[in-house]
């Protein structure tokens, strides 16, 4: 995606495409709906940290996630991403982190 120049400062600020992409990665990794993704990002510090969002920053809502995914689909980028070995490696690495730091291993960080 690319950032379009703004004509004026009215309206909501554009959301970083990297944040949106990372949200899609989390959604794929945890197999959750757009609404559940929005809820989890708002309630899990680990998700916010992964996205690079601070507590006071607004979280993209389910509709924004859906629209972003639709834009990627229209441009043929979703299928292209699925073909990329780096994307699969990223998802595999994130899955390993999820397993290591999942609910069964919560005390691991407190050692």
C-alpha positions as CSV (number, residue, x, y, z in Angstrom):
1,X,0.0,0.0,0.0
2,X,1.1,3.6,-0.3
3,X,0.4,6.7,1.6
4,X,-1.7,9.2,-0.2
5,X,-1.0,12.9,0.4
6,X,-3.6,14.6,2.6
7,X,-5.5,17.5,1.3
8,X,-6.3,18.8,4.8
9,X,-6.1,17.8,8.4
10,X,-9.8,17.0,8.8
11,X,-10.9,13.5,9.6
12,X,-9.1,10.6,11.2
13,X,-5.4,10.1,10.8
14,X,-4.3,7.3,8.4
15,X,-3.3,4.0,10.1
16,X,0.1,2.7,9.3
17,X,0.1,-0.2,6.8
18,X,2.7,-2.1,8.9
19,X,0.3,-2.1,11.9
20,X,-2.5,-3.3,9.7
21,X,-0.3,-6.0,8.2
22,X,0.8,-7.1,11.6
23,X,-2.9,-7.3,12.7
24,X,-3.6,-9.7,9.8
25,X,-0.6,-11.8,10.9
26,X,-2.0,-12.0,14.5
27,X,-5.4,-12.8,13.1
28,X,-4.0,-15.6,11.0
29,X,-1.8,-16.9,13.8
30,X,-4.7,-17.1,16.3
31,X,-7.4,-17.9,13.8
32,X,-9.8,-15.1,15.1
33,X,-12.4,-13.0,13.5
34,X,-12.1,-9.2,12.8
35,X,-14.2,-8.4,15.9
36,X,-12.2,-10.7,18.1
37,X,-8.9,-9.3,16.8
38,X,-10.1,-5.8,17.7
39,X,-11.1,-7.0,21.2
40,X,-7.8,-8.9,21.7
41,X,-5.6,-6.0,20.6
42,X,-7.5,-3.7,23.0
43,X,-7.1,-6.1,25.9
44,X,-3.7,-7.8,25.5
45,X,-0.5,-5.9,26.0
46,X,1.5,-8.5,24.1
47,X,-0.6,-7.8,21.0
48,X,-0.2,-4.0,21.5
49,X,3.5,-4.4,21.9
50,X,3.8,-6.5,18.8
51,X,1.9,-3.9,16.8
52,X,4.0,-1.1,18.3
53,X,1.0,0.7,19.8
54,X,1.0,2.5,23.1
55,X,-1.9,2.4,25.6
56,X,-3.4,5.8,24.6
57,X,-3.2,5.0,20.9
58,X,-6.5,4.1,19.1
59,X,-6.7,0.5,17.9
60,X,-8.0,0.0,14.3
61,X,-11.6,-1.4,14.5
62,X,-12.9,-4.6,12.8
63,X,-14.3,-2.6,9.9
64,X,-10.8,-1.1,9.2
65,X,-9.2,-4.5,9.3
66,X,-11.8,-5.9,6.9
67,X,-11.3,-2.9,4.5
68,X,-7.5,-3.3,4.6
69,X,-7.8,-7.0,3.8
70,X,-10.2,-6.2,0.9
71,X,-7.7,-3.7,-0.5
72,X,-5.0,-6.3,-0.4
73,X,-7.2,-8.9,-2.1
74,X,-8.2,-6.4,-4.8
75,X,-4.6,-5.8,-5.6
76,X,-3.8,-9.5,-5.5
77,X,-1.4,-9.0,-2.6
78,X,-2.9,-11.6,-0.3
79,X,-2.2,-14.5,-2.7
80,X,1.2,-13.0,-3.4
81,X,2.0,-12.9,0.3
82,X,0.9,-16.5,0.8
83,X,3.5,-17.5,-1.8
84,X,6.4,-15.8,-0.1
85,X,8.7,-18.0,1.9
86,X,9.4,-15.1,4.3
87,X,5.8,-14.8,5.2
88,X,5.6,-18.5,6.0
89,X,8.8,-18.2,8.1
90,X,7.4,-15.2,10.0
91,X,4.2,-17.1,10.8
92,X,6.2,-20.2,11.8
93,X,8.5,-18.1,14.1
94,X,5.5,-16.4,15.6
95,X,3.8,-19.7,16.2
96,X,6.9,-20.9,18.1
97,X,6.8,-17.8,20.2
98,X,3.1,-18.4,20.8
99,X,3.8,-22.0,22.0
100,X,6.7,-20.9,24.2
101,X,4.9,-18.0,25.8
102,X,1.4,-19.4,25.8
103,X,-0.8,-19.9,28.8
104,X,1.0,-23.0,29.9
105,X,4.3,-21.1,30.2
106,X,3.1,-17.8,31.7
107,X,5.7,-18.1,34.5
108,X,8.5,-18.4,32.1
109,X,8.9,-14.6,31.9
110,X,9.0,-14.3,35.7
111,X,12.1,-16.4,36.2
